[in-house]
Each structure stands twice: as structure tokens, then as C-alpha cells.
Amino acid sequence: MKMNTENKKRANKSAVPTTPIERAALASMTNGVVINDTEGLVTFLNRATARMLDVEPENALGQPVSKLFEPFCARGRLSIIDAMDRLRADPYSYGQGGKPAETIIEVDSRFIQAHLSPALTDVGEFLGIVTVLRDITQEVEAERARSDFVSNVSHELRLPLTAIKGYCDLLLHDAQQIGEEQGRFLSIIQNNADHLVALINDLLDISRIESYRLELDIRHVQMEKIIRDIADMIRPQCDQKGLHLTVKIDPNIGTVLGDRNRLRQVVANLARNACCRTTAGGHITLSLSRSTDGVQVDVTDTGAVISNEEKAKIFRRFHRAEKPIVQGAYGTGLELPVAKMLIEMHGGRLWIESKADQGNTFTFILPQEVDIPSNVTVEQPEETDQAHTVLVVEDDEDIAQLIALQLRREGFEVLTTPYGEEAVSLAQTRPIDLITLDMMLPDTTGMDVLHQIKANPDTANIPVIIVSVLLPEQTGDTEQGAVDYITKPFAFEKLMDSIRRTLAV
């Protein structure tokens, strides 16, 4: 399709290279170059762009630039179009002080990095947008190889850490039977094990995000509940340090589209950081409000003001401030980078502002979704005094016995087996109320066991909680009837909460 006369006239007035050497230089670049005018029509693209996107240049000229990006994956296409809309609306400040806006997009099995920047004349007239495309598929594949290595090592560490944490928790539960010094030693072991677990989880998150393997479970999320939950979580730490905790909630906030667990992780990371930075007698405020761009969350502390020099480093991996109060606190140095990456995956923004004598505020904004009505009623199960029976399917004997011992202390009847076939047989022949299921078994996979249980009408109604070192996306399709997914290592109370919630006990 030839460019029509009106579009040709427009192109002559837009940011188009005019001299032969300009056109030759751009045409011969190995990176793709696309130029569109102020109305979003393509005025120039070079040969590299045509190869990357498999388009004919003469057919693309004069067409909306959004049509050029149709081969991109849905999320990448929406991301780059949103960036262009923002750049067109505010070409002078969007993209952090003149720096190009960036996004990563997928085309089939390839990954393309896009840099967007405004085309401005010497006097500041906005002529259009220049998009530079670079194929980074090889870099992504190398990152994925590194991610696989980190993941494999992390999985090998999770099993012994699960046993260490579990038995340590068990001993501390019986603290009256051990001496004060031994109890202190166990607390040190527990704290360091928790630190290792946090480090492993953060490393896995960073690795999966950078290799584009972290998938978000997007749903309608009530941010108010997340804010209040995190406030309850950090309140004991605030009380211990003598900090004043305040929660400010705009009552008219609706829902956002997001991954509830990941957004909870972001708020928790920011809140813990605020606790770490604030000295005794200080204040921490968690706020939820509406902004022009969506829903805004602020985490404010009255700690020492973060300098501009440190702001430039604060989202770098393993960065720890030089201040003694921060150096003396536990942390992986990955909490803030992970939080920023997760918010950007949601299409939001995270930044920090500091004011003298007022402290620091970490702010993130998420696009808002309209609230959805809730007309679902939850039926209460019939009460019974009979002990529930839990089948623990776990191939690691130490962990199986640990879970069984703790469940029996809670009043449950417990059966254990390391074998998937035996688990299916027990579910068919014994009155089982709930199953905890490991994914890696010596004779079959946990997912196969789950499929067999849910395929049989006699056992399909037995709730199954997956307990595994594998992450959900590594087990294949988990939408086969499991009511919860708990990743090792875990605190026993987390498993217990899931069981109580499932059985309503």
C-alpha cells in the first residue's frame, strides 16, 4: 500500500532524515530505527526494522505506528504503545529528564529492546518519536542459562533449609525443656536460616524477572487489605524498636489488576526497609490514595534523609547504605530492586523522594481498575468433633516426620507416604480429609498424583495442598484442583493456616 498524498505531506514536515548521507547512515544501522510523526504515523524505518518485524517498508510508511507493532506479544505491544502515548503527551520530561523510555518486547521467539525518545528541534519543537530496536535474544538466552543455574542451586539449598528451620522451630516450641543458652543458640540458627531463605527467594525472583520467566497471576486486587495486612505484620517490629506506625487509607479506592502475592511482597519489602532505616521514636506511615494515573501507595519513614548520591544506587542489587543503622540490620540488599522490578512488571512506577527534617517516601503507582461487585456467599461447613485425617505425601523422610509430628500436636490424624501410587491408593481406601503433596516423588510426579485424585469421582473432593521446592510455574499446569501452593522452605504456621482455612477448623 502506497502512502497517500496527505500522509506524504505530513511526513515532509516531521522528523525525517532529509540528506542522502543521513538516510544512508540510518538505513545501514544494524539496530532498527523507526520514526513517527506527532500523530503517530510512520515516516521512516530502516532495513533492520523491516527484517526484525518482517514488513515491507513501502507498506508501513504513512501507517499508524501501532500497526507496525502488531507482531509483538500483547503485553509488549501495550507497553510500547503506552510509552508512546506518554511521550507524545509530555515529550519534554517523560523518560526521566530526557533519557529514552525503554521496554522489552517479544516477537515470536525473539526479544527486542525498544528505546523511545522525542525528536526535538534546537528550539524545542516536538516533531515526533524515534524508536531504536535492538535484538537482545542472545543476551536473554544467556540470562536464562544463568537463571537455570541459580534455580538449580537454590532448589538444592531449599531441602536442607526446610529441615533446619522445621526442627529448629520444633525445639523452640519446647523452649521450657531446654536451657536459656541453648535457646539463644537455636534463635541464632533460626534467624540465620530465615536470612538464607530470604536471600534465596530474592535471588530467584531477580533471576526469573531478568530471564522473563516470572509470570504474574493477574486478578482484581484490593490494595487496602494488602496495606492493612503488612501493617499488622510489621507492627511487632515497630513496637520492639519504639516506632509509631500509622495507616492512612482512602475509603473510596477500588481494585487494581495485579498479582496479589507479588504486590504484597512489594509493600512488605518497602515497609521492612522503612523499619530498618528509622531510629527509635520515629514514625512510619503506610498510605493508600488515588492519583491521576491510578492507585498510589506511599511508605514514609522519618529516618535519615537519603542523599541524591544514594538515590542513584538504592535500587542496585546488594546495595546497602553506609549508615550504621542500616548496616546493622538483616537484609539481602535485593528487597528494593525486586520491588521496583515487580512494580514495573505491573505497568507501574516506583520512586523515592526525600525532604529535610521530613524523612523519605517510597511511592509506587499502579493503573486502576473499576471495582467489581461481590455477590458470592460462603457456606459454612458443618461442625464436627471428629479429628480430621491428613495424608502427607513427601519423599524426604525428615520433612515428612516433621510435618506429621506438628500436625499430630495440632490434633490431626496423620498418614504419611513417600510414594505417589500408594498415596492414590490410600485416598481411595481410607477416609482422607486433606492431602499435602510434594511434587518430586520417587515413583511418579506429584502432578500425576493430583490428576489421578481429581479424575476419580470418589477422591475428587479431597482438598490438596502442594508443598514443594519447585516453583508453581516449574510444575506445569497447577490449575487441576490444588487449593494452595506452598514453596519450601516454609514456616509451619503458614501450612497450618492453609490447612485450617481449607478445613475450616
ABEGO torsion letter per residue (X at the ends): XBBBAAAAAAAAABBBBABAAAAAAAAABABBBBBBBAAGBBABBBAAAAAAAGBBAAAABGBBAAAAAAABBAAAAAAAAAAAAAAAABAAABGGGGBBBBBBBBBEABBBBBBBBBBBBAAGBBAEBBBBBBBAAAAAAAAAAAAAAAAAAAAAAAAAAAAAAAAAAAAAAAAAABBAAAAAAAAAAAAAAAAAAAAAAAAAAAAAAAAGABBBBBBBBBAAAAAAAAAAAAAAAAAAAGBBBBBBBBAABBBBBBBAAAAAAAAAAAAAAAAAABBBGBBBBBBBBBBAAEBBBBBBBABBBBBAAAAAAAABBGBBBABAAAAABBEAGAAAAAAAAAAAAAGBBBBBBBBBGAEBBBBBBBBBBBBBBBABBBBBBBBBABBBBBBBBBABAAAAAAAAAAAAAAGBBBBBBABAAAAAAAAAABBBABBBBBABBAABBAAAAAAAAAABAAAAABBBBBBBABBAAAAEBAAAGBABBBBOBBBAAAAAAAAAAAAGX
